[in-house]
Amino acid sequence: MQRATTRLRALVKAREFLELPAVHDPLTARLAESIGFKTVYNGGFVTGGSTTISEPLLSMNEQLTVGSNIANAVNIPVVMDAGAGWGEPLHTMRTVRECIRAGIAGVHIEDQLFPKRAHYHTYVAHNIPFDEFRDKIRMACEQRDKTDKDFVIIARSDACREQGYKEAVKRMLMSRDQGADMGLIFPRSPEETKRAPKECKLPMVYVQSRGNRDGRPLYSFRQLEDMGYAGSIDAILSVGVQFHFMRKALLELRKTGDYTGIKNKDYVTARKQIEDLIGLEDYYKIEEETVEKMHKRENAGKKR
C-alpha cells in the first residue's frame, strides 16, 4: 500500500479539491473515511477542545498523539495542524520529522508567536517577523526533502488579522519560493477570499471557521472550488457537532432520567454500525477459529 504522504501528494498534484473535515478522534475519522472522504484534518482547536487542554497549551506530543492515533485508524491521508512548529526553525524541523514518523501526511505551519497565546481565540494574532517565518518555512521544507519528499507542507499566515491582506499575500509568495506546497491565509472579506487563490501563487486552502465571531465568510466546498481553492478545512466540525448534540442529550437525561432523541431501533442500528466500523466482526471470526473453538471443545468434554 502507498504511504499516506504519497497519496496526499498525488491528490495535490492532480489538483483534486481536498475536502478536509476536522476530526478529533479515530472513530470520527474512520466514519468520515467510510462515507467517502479521501482526506481528513486534525486541528488544534478540535484537539484542544476534546482534551480540554485548549489549543494554545497543547504540546507537540499531545497533538501528535491524537494525530497519530487518527492516522493509524484510517487508510486515507491525515493533514494535521502543526501550529508554529513548536518553536524556532530547529524545533520546526523536528516537528516535521516526528509527524512523518507518526504517519501524518501533511501539516500547516503558521507565522504565530510561540508559545501561542490564548488571546488567539479572541482573533488577536501575534505574528513573528517576515524573515523569521521565511527561515521556518525554508527549514521545514528542507527537512521534508531529507525525510520524505512526498510530505506536504502548507504555509499558513495569520497576517490578514493584523498587518492586512497584502502582507499575507507577501508571505505566501515567499513561502512558495522557499518550497511550500500549499498556502493558507484568513481572508477578511468576500473580495479577499476571491482574490487569494490567484494572487498567492500557491494552491490555497480555505479555513471554514463555523461559529466564528469576527465575521469571516463561510462557503461550501463547491463554492470554494469554483473560486480556485485547492482545498478547504472545516475546522471545528467534529467537536462542535459533538458538543452541541451531546449537550442536548445530557440535558434531557439529567432532566427526565431518559433519552428520547434517538428511537431505540435507530440506536440498535447505530450501535451495530459502530461495531462494524471498529472491526468487531473480524475479531469474532478470529476468536471463533481459536480461543472460542477451544472453549467449546472443553465445555463439550465436561458435559460427557
Secondary structure, DSSP 8 states (H G I E B T S, - for coil): ---HHHHHHHHHHTT--EEEEB-SSHHHHHHHHHHT-S-EEE-HHHHHHHHTS-GGG--HHHHHHHHHHHHHH-SS-EEEE-TTTTSSHHHHHHHHHHHHHTT--EEEEE-B-SS--GGGGGT---B--HHHHHHHHHHHHHHHHHH-TT-EEEEE--GGGTT-HHHHHHHHHHHHHHT-SEEE---SSHHHHHHHHHHS-S-BEEEE-TT-SS------HHHHHHHT-SEEEETTHHHHHHHHHHHHHHHHHHHHS---SS-HHHHHHHHHHHHHHTTHHHHHHHHHHTHHHHHHHHHHHHH-
